[in-house]
């Protein structure tokens, strides 16, 4: 048996003292977390954090988990302190609604020497009281890099974003991603750890822009799934992707991102992938909506979080308050939360009075 026992893992922690030789931490044993753990394990020992003890026990004694193979350099733990103390580079890949709490748990054990590169494509909304009438704006929301900065002493922060469907990554099909950070060292470390002959890694200094790409494309992916569920063709999908990209840029610029990020791999690349594949959770939500299921039914039967559903709600309010043109987002809000039929939303969008194809350059 090649799997790492607890004593094996403690030995790894003790023997890897230098920066490049230490194991890499991955937090989150969902589909993308497993894919990244396997990717990283091609070059490094990996400690994978799973919240449930039974998941750790299963991973420690099997060669696959949730139908996905596990590299024999992966060991599992449900002890965040152990992972943080063992690893100087950590990849958190957990749902956005759990991210801040995870950071609060990690914070007492983190040091300025740590590098954190997250892979979460969602937003954190600051709490509002029942009497708080302040509308949502940029000061009300945080990207995950901003949460990391607020909750810890870590300075060297990055994000991982791109057309990275987990199932294809596990199958080692060719793919690429973007590591974004304000620090060149973080980008270089992400490239060193992840790049291989089947996985290309690009760098970007627009951390916020790349994060927003991953967040906003989830909205358009839901819409693409709905078009597919209606049985519409490639012309309709191409129209949605192109108009969705424009909408992403409007919203992204209002929130502090640059246009360049949206026309790169993390923007248009990820958008095309998630708007074209049933492997995308957000695409699946839209598809099932168009097939007649309601949102409650869909979410109750999904194993993993569809970040796009929450993002639609947040960005609808942002668009209204900041006077940003976002008809796809606004129509999706009505479909998801106000019982508008998908067909009715499509009819509205086809009549929307666009006058210019591209007006942001």
CORQUIGI-V326011 format. One record per residue. RES is the residue in one letter. PHI is phi in degrees with one decimal (none if undefined). OMEGA is omega as a letter, one per 20 degrees, with the letter a starting at -180 (* if undefined). D_FIRST is the distance of its C-alpha to the first C-alpha in whole Angstrom. Layout:
RES,PHI,OMEGA,D_FIRST
RES,PHI,OMEGA,D_FIRST
This chain:
X,none,a,0
X,-94.6,a,4
X,-77.2,a,6
X,-81.1,r,9
X,-81.7,r,10
X,-59.7,a,14
X,-66.8,r,14
X,-61.1,a,12
X,-65.2,r,14
X,-63.2,r,18
X,-68.3,r,17
X,-59.2,a,17
X,-60.6,a,20
X,-73.6,a,22
X,-87.1,a,21
X,-92.5,a,22
X,-99.4,a,26
X,-84.2,a,28
X,-59.3,a,28
X,-75.5,a,27
X,-92.9,a,24
X,-75.4,r,23
X,-66.0,r,20
X,-101.8,r,22
X,-97.8,r,22
X,-126.3,a,22
X,-107.4,a,24
X,118.3,a,24
X,-107.0,r,21
X,-78.4,a,24
X,-58.8,a,24
X,-73.4,r,25
X,-60.3,r,23
X,-64.8,r,20
X,-62.2,r,22
X,-68.2,r,23
X,-60.2,r,19
X,-65.9,r,18
X,-63.0,a,21
X,-65.9,a,21
X,-69.4,r,17
X,-69.6,a,18
X,-123.4,a,20
X,-140.4,r,19
X,-68.3,a,16
X,-126.7,r,17
X,-106.4,a,18
X,-105.0,r,18
X,-91.2,r,21
X,-124.4,a,21
X,-67.6,a,24
X,-89.2,r,23
X,-58.3,a,21
X,-67.5,r,19
X,-68.1,r,18
X,-61.0,a,16
X,-62.3,a,15
X,-66.4,a,14
X,-59.9,a,13
X,-71.7,a,10
X,-124.1,a,9
X,-132.1,a,9
X,-97.5,r,10
X,-151.5,r,13
X,-149.3,a,16
X,55.2,r,20
X,78.8,a,19
X,-114.7,a,18
X,-65.4,r,15
X,-120.1,r,13
X,-64.0,a,12
X,-75.6,r,9
X,-95.0,r,12
X,-94.9,r,13
X,-121.6,a,13
X,-113.2,r,15
X,-150.0,r,18
X,-117.3,r,21
X,-114.6,a,23
X,-62.9,a,25
X,-61.4,r,27
X,-59.8,a,23
X,-63.5,a,23
X,-64.2,a,26
X,-70.6,a,26
X,-85.4,a,23
X,-117.3,r,24
X,-94.1,r,28
X,-119.0,a,27
X,-130.7,r,27
X,-113.2,r,27
X,-80.6,r,28
X,-135.7,a,28
X,-129.7,r,29
X,-57.8,a,32
X,-59.4,a,36
X,-72.3,r,37
X,-106.3,a,34
X,-67.4,a,34
X,-64.1,r,37
X,-63.3,r,35
X,-60.9,r,32
X,-65.4,r,34
X,-61.2,r,36
X,-69.8,a,33
X,-77.6,a,31
X,-50.8,a,35
X,-61.8,a,35
X,-106.2,a,32
X,-86.2,r,33
X,-131.1,r,35
X,-60.1,a,37
X,-75.8,a,34
X,-69.0,r,32
X,-115.4,r,32
X,-119.9,r,31
X,-121.4,a,31
X,-89.3,r,31
X,-126.8,a,31
X,-97.8,a,33
X,-107.6,a,36
X,-156.3,a,38
X,-122.4,r,41
X,-106.4,a,41
X,-104.4,r,45
X,-65.9,a,47
X,-60.3,r,48
X,-125.3,r,51
X,-80.7,a,53
X,-62.4,a,55
X,-96.6,a,58
X,-77.6,a,57
X,-97.2,a,59
X,-64.4,r,58
X,-70.0,r,56
X,-65.8,r,53
X,-144.3,a,53
X,-61.0,r,51
X,-72.7,a,52
X,-94.8,a,50
X,-123.5,r,47
X,-132.3,r,44
X,-78.2,a,41
X,-67.4,r,38
X,-65.1,r,38
X,-69.8,r,42
X,-64.0,r,40
X,-58.4,a,37
X,-65.9,a,40
X,-72.1,a,42
X,-100.9,a,39
X,-147.1,r,38
X,-89.7,a,39
X,-69.0,a,37
X,-109.0,a,39
X,-84.0,a,37
X,-120.5,r,36
X,-146.0,r,35
X,-135.7,a,35
X,-120.4,a,33
X,-154.0,r,34
X,165.1,r,35
X,-76.4,a,34
X,-123.0,r,31
X,-67.9,a,30
X,-59.6,a,26
X,-59.9,r,25
X,-69.9,r,27
X,-63.2,r,25
X,-63.2,r,22
X,-77.8,r,23
X,59.7,r,24
X,-75.5,a,27
X,-58.8,a,30
X,-159.6,r,31
X,-151.0,r,32
X,-146.7,r,33
X,-120.1,r,35
X,-103.6,a,35
X,-113.7,r,38
X,-166.9,r,39
X,-78.1,a,42
X,-113.6,r,40
X,-60.3,a,40
X,-60.6,r,37
X,-66.9,r,35
X,-60.6,a,35
X,-63.1,r,34
X,-68.1,r,31
X,-61.6,r,30
X,-63.4,a,31
X,-60.1,a,29
X,-78.4,a,26
X,-106.4,a,26
X,-67.2,r,28
X,-149.1,a,27
X,-72.0,r,28
X,-119.6,a,28
X,-142.7,r,29
X,-93.1,a,32
X,-127.7,r,33
X,-108.7,a,36
X,-112.0,r,38
X,-148.3,r,41
X,-92.2,a,43
X,-89.9,a,44
X,-60.0,a,41
X,-63.9,r,43
X,-60.3,r,44
X,-67.1,r,41
X,-60.9,a,40
X,-67.0,r,43
X,-56.2,a,42
X,-64.6,r,39
X,-73.0,a,40
X,-75.9,a,43
X,-65.9,r,42
X,-62.8,r,40
X,-63.3,a,44
X,-67.6,r,45
X,-64.4,r,42
X,-62.4,r,43
X,-62.0,r,46
X,-64.0,r,45
X,-62.5,r,43
X,-64.6,r,46
X,-60.6,r,48
X,-64.5,r,45
X,-64.0,r,45
X,-81.1,r,49
X,81.8,a,49
X,-81.7,a,50
X,-98.6,a,50
X,-71.8,r,49
X,-60.2,a,52
X,-65.0,r,51
X,-64.7,r,48
X,-63.1,r,49
X,-61.2,a,52
X,-63.2,a,50
X,-60.8,a,47
X,-69.5,r,50
X,-70.8,r,52
X,-64.7,r,49
X,-61.9,r,48
X,-60.9,r,52
X,-64.5,r,51
X,-59.0,a,48
X,-67.1,r,50
X,-56.5,a,53
X,-66.9,a,51
X,-62.7,r,49
X,-64.9,r,52
X,-65.0,a,53
X,-101.0,r,50
X,107.9,r,50
X,-91.1,r,48
X,-100.3,a,49
X,-59.1,a,50
X,-56.0,a,48
X,-62.1,a,45
X,-75.8,r,46
X,-97.6,r,46
X,-106.2,a,43
X,-61.9,a,40
X,-72.5,r,39
X,-98.1,a,42
X,-63.4,r,43
X,-61.9,r,40
X,-66.6,r,38
X,-61.7,r,41
X,-61.3,a,41
X,-62.7,a,37
X,-78.8,r,37
X,-88.1,a,41
X,-125.2,a,40
X,-137.4,r,36
X,-74.8,r,35
X,-72.8,r,32
X,-81.8,r,34
X,-63.8,a,34
X,-68.5,r,38
X,-56.2,a,39
X,-62.6,r,38
X,-58.6,a,40
X,-62.8,r,43
X,-60.2,a,42
X,-69.3,r,42
X,-60.4,a,45
X,-68.9,r,47
X,-84.2,r,46
X,107.0,r,48
X,-79.8,r,45
X,-94.9,a,46
X,-62.4,a,44
X,-60.0,r,43
X,-61.3,a,42
X,-65.0,a,40
X,-65.7,a,38
X,-68.4,a,37
X,-109.7,r,35
X,-93.8,a,33
X,-74.3,a,30
X,-128.6,a,30
X,-70.3,r,33
X,-97.8,a,36
X,-62.4,a,37
X,-63.3,a,40
X,-62.9,r,42
X,-65.9,a,42
X,-63.7,r,43
X,-57.9,a,46
X,-62.8,a,48
X,-65.5,a,48
X,-73.9,r,49
X,-63.4,r,52
X,-68.2,r,53
X,-60.0,a,53
X,-60.8,a,54
X,-66.4,a,57
X,-73.9,a,58
X,-96.3,r,58
X,59.6,r,60
X,-98.3,r,57
X,-75.2,a,57
X,-147.5,a,54
X,-65.3,r,55
X,-64.4,r,52
X,-60.0,a,50
X,-66.9,r,53
X,-69.2,r,53
X,-62.5,r,50
X,-58.9,r,50
X,-65.6,r,53
X,-68.7,a,51
X,-73.4,a,48
X,-121.3,a,50
X,-128.6,r,54
X,63.2,r,53
X,-70.5,r,55
X,-72.9,r,54
X,-58.8,a,52
X,-61.6,r,55
X,-65.9,r,57
X,-63.2,r,55
X,-63.3,r,55
X,-59.8,r,59
X,-62.6,a,59
X,-64.3,r,57
X,-67.5,a,59
X,-97.5,a,62
X,-64.0,a,61
X,-81.3,r,64
X,-72.2,r,62
X,-109.5,a,64
X,-129.2,r,62
X,-71.5,a,59
X,-129.6,r,58
X,-135.1,a,60
X,-113.5,a,57
X,-102.8,*,58
